[in-house]
Amino acid sequence: MDRPGLAAFLRSRRERVGPQDAGLPAGVRRRTPGLRREEVAQLAQISVDHYSRLEQGRGRHPSRAVLHGIARALRLSDQERTHLFRLADQAETENTGGPADVVPAGTLKLLDRMTDAGVVVLDGACRILAWNPLAAALFEDFSALGGGDRNFVRRYFLHPDPARRGYGMDGSPHFAATAVGYLRIAATRYPRNAEIRDLIHDLLAGSPAFARLWHDQELRIEHHSHQVIEHPAVGRLELDFEILGLPDRDQQVVLFTAERDSPVYRALELLRVIGTQDLSGAP
């Protein structure tokens, strides 16, 4: 626990928040900017003495609940809250034996703004946590899947429709190898997680292609590469994929893009219009 660093951070954040920001009356004769210590303690629902000692660098190790209360009281951003927990040498979330499944609000806004790229957010076990409309059109309507099926590796190797397995990537499996690499790391990082163990069991039993990748013991994780997708509606797409990590949450933002104004880019524009409609003519 970095007591001096925590104390300085708390003082600086307290001075930044005005009483009106916290829904408190401004009053008169304020000698310092921002909130008073008593007001922070009230908003955080902790004792004034406990908060004052933290600001003075003399406090005992604060609990997770105390830190969450202080973060709310001081109107901390996601990054500031994470920094607060690190200064206090405390885990931001309780360890449940598996990767976090809450996507930061800023990341969700990013997905909304990126209309010319297919974007998905995966956790370390390749669960699909969030996606934008173009990603759904590129792969499938993830919103129609149950929680257990909403996993990229499971759908890639064990899709109930054999024609949909591989998502049209069979001839260029770079992304699949990367996803299997992330799953291997998750299995090591969360050895007691039953969901990950069951997923690997199902994949080994049901997919020879997965079994080959799993048993070769290689970690082929590529954060930037090319991926060919044979899409049933718009044909062959040669895309770049980029993986941006959110290491504090064990999540990855995956972007599938094409060079602007290229034929593939125009195909993605058409795909965005088509959406998740089934144009195969199948009954």
N, C-alpha and C positions, 0 to 999 in steps of 0.2 A: 504494500500500500504506500503510495507516494503522498504522504501527509502534506508537505509544503506545496506540492503541485496541485493537490486537491483543494487546499485552502485558497490558493491564489485563483484557481479557476472558479470556485464558488463565488468569491468576492466580485470578480469581474463580471460574471453572469448576473449576479444580483443587482449590481449597479446599472445594468443595461435595461432591466425590466421596470417600467413605471407602474404605480399602483393602478392606474386606469387600465393597463394591459391585463392585469390580473382580476379586474372587476372589483377593486377596492377603492374607497373614497380617497381622494388625493390629500385632503386635510391641509393643514398649514404648518409652518415652522419646520419643514423638513431640512435637516442639516446635511444630509447626504443624498446623492442621486439614487434613483431606483427604489427598490423595496427595502424595508427594515428587516433585520434578522427575525424579529418577532412575526412579521407578516409571512416570510418564507416558511417558518416553522408551522404557522397556522395553516397555510395552503397545503403544505406537505403532510400535515397531520402527524407531526412529531413534536417532541418537546423543544422549547427554546434553548435549553441548556445543551441538548444533543447537537442541534444545528450549530450553535455558537462555537462549540468545541471543534467541530469539523472545520469551520472557517478560520479558527485560530491554530489549526494544525495539531490539536491535542486530542482529537476525537478517537473513540474506539472504532473498530472495523464496522462500517455501516452494512446493514442487511440489504438484500436485493429490494425488498419492499420500501425501505427508507430511500434508497437511491431513485427508485421509480417515482416516489412522491416528490422528491426534490426536483427531478427532471420535469415533472408536470408543473410544479410551482414556478420554475425559472423559465418555462417555455422553451426548453432546449430542442434543437433540431435533432434529426436522427444521428448525424455525425457527432454532435455535441454530447448526446446521451451516451453513445458508445465510448467517447473519450472519458466521460465521467466514470463509467463503470471500470474502465481500464485503470484510471488513476486510483480507484478504490480497490483494485485487485479483486473484482467481483464479476462473476459471469452475468451477462445481461439477461439471459434466459435460463430457465432451469434445464439441466441436462436430462433429456428424455431418452437418451440412447439412440437418437436418430437426427438427421439434418433438420434445420428449421424450415417451416413451411409457410412463413409469412413473408411476402414480398414487400420491400420498402415502398412507401407511397411515391417517392421520386422516380423509382424504376417503373412503376405502373404508368406514371405520366409520360415517361419516355416512350413506352409502347404505344400509347395513344397518338403521339406526335409522329412516329415513324410509319408513314403510309406507303413508302416505296420499298420497304424491306420486310421480309418475313421474320418476325422476332418471337422467340419463345424464351421463357425463364424456366430452367431446370434446377432441381436440387442435386446434391451429390449422388443420390440414388436414381437420378434421371426421371423423377416424377415431374410431370408438366404442371407447373404452378401458375403460370400466366402466359398469355399469347395475344397477338394482335390479329385482326381479321385476315390479313394476307397470309400469315402462318397457317391459319385454319384452312384457307383455300389451297395452300401449297401441300398440306399433309392430310388433314381430315378435321371434322368438326369435333374438337376436343370437348366442347360443352356437352355433347351427347354421351360422353363416356362416364361410367361409374368411377369412383375414387380409385379402386384397385387397378382398373384398366388404364387410367390416365398416367401412363408411364411410357416414355419414349422407347426404351429398350424392349419392354414387353410388346408394344404394338408393332415395333419394327420386326421382331423375330416371331411373334406368336399371334399376329392378327388373325381373327377367325376366318377371314376371307383370304385364301392362299394368294390370290391375285394382288392383294393389297400389301402383302408382307414386303418389307424392304422399302416401302414408300417410293418405289421406282429408282432406288439408289444401288441396285444390285451390281451394276457394272463399275461402280466407283464408290467403294464402301469406306471412304476416309472418315466420314462423320460417325458411322456405326462403330468403327474401331475406337474412336475417341470416346464415345459414350460408354462402351464396355470398359475402357480404362478408368473412367470416372466411377463406374459401378464397382470395379475391383478396389479402388481406393476407399470407397464408402464401406465396403464389407470389412476392410481392415480397421477403419476409423470407428465403426459402430458394430463391434462384433456381437453384441447382445440384441441387436435390432431384429425382431422376428419378421418384419415385413421384407427387409432386405434378404434375409436367409430364405424365405419362402419364394421370393422372386427368382433368386439364383437357382433354386431347386427346380422350379417350373421351367426355366429357360434351358437348363441342362437336360431335362427330361424331354422337352418338346422341340428343341431346335438343334440339329447337328451343326448348323452354321455358327450359332452362339457357342456351342461346346468347343468347336475348333478354336475360336478366338479366345475363349476362357482358358483353355488348357495350354495355350502356347506361352502363357505367363509373361507376355510382353505388355509394356505400358506405352501404347502409341497414342499419346494425347497431343493433338495438333490444335493450337489456338487460332491458327489462320491457315486455310487451305481451300482447295477447289472441290466442288461436289456436283456431280451430274445427276439430275433427277429427270426421269422419264414420266412426265405428267399426263394423265389420261385426257385432259381437256386442252392443254396448250402445247403438248409435245415435249421435246428435249430442251432442258434448261441447264446451262452450264453456269453455276453460281459460285460466288465466293462465300465462305462462311467464316465468321469471326466470333470468337468466344471471349467475353469480358467477364472476369470473375468478381464476385462479391464475397471476398474471403471471410469476412466476419460472420456471414450467414451460410457459408458453404453452398452458394448458389452461383449459377452461370447464366449470363444473358447471351443468347446465341442469335446472331443476325445472318440471314441469307440475303445477299445483295447481288446486283448486276451493275455493270458500268452504265451510267446514265445515257439515254438515247440509243443504246445498242438494241439489236433485235430481241435479246433476252429481256432487257428492261421493258420493252414494249409488251412482251408476252406477260411479264409480271403485272403490268398495268391492266391488261385484259383479264388476267386471273383475278385481280382485285375486284373487277366489275362482276365477274361470274360468281365469285364467292364460293360457297360450299355446295352450289347446285350440282346435282348429278346429271351430266349431259350424255351419259352413256346410252340412254334409251332403254335401259334395263327396266322391267316391270317392277 
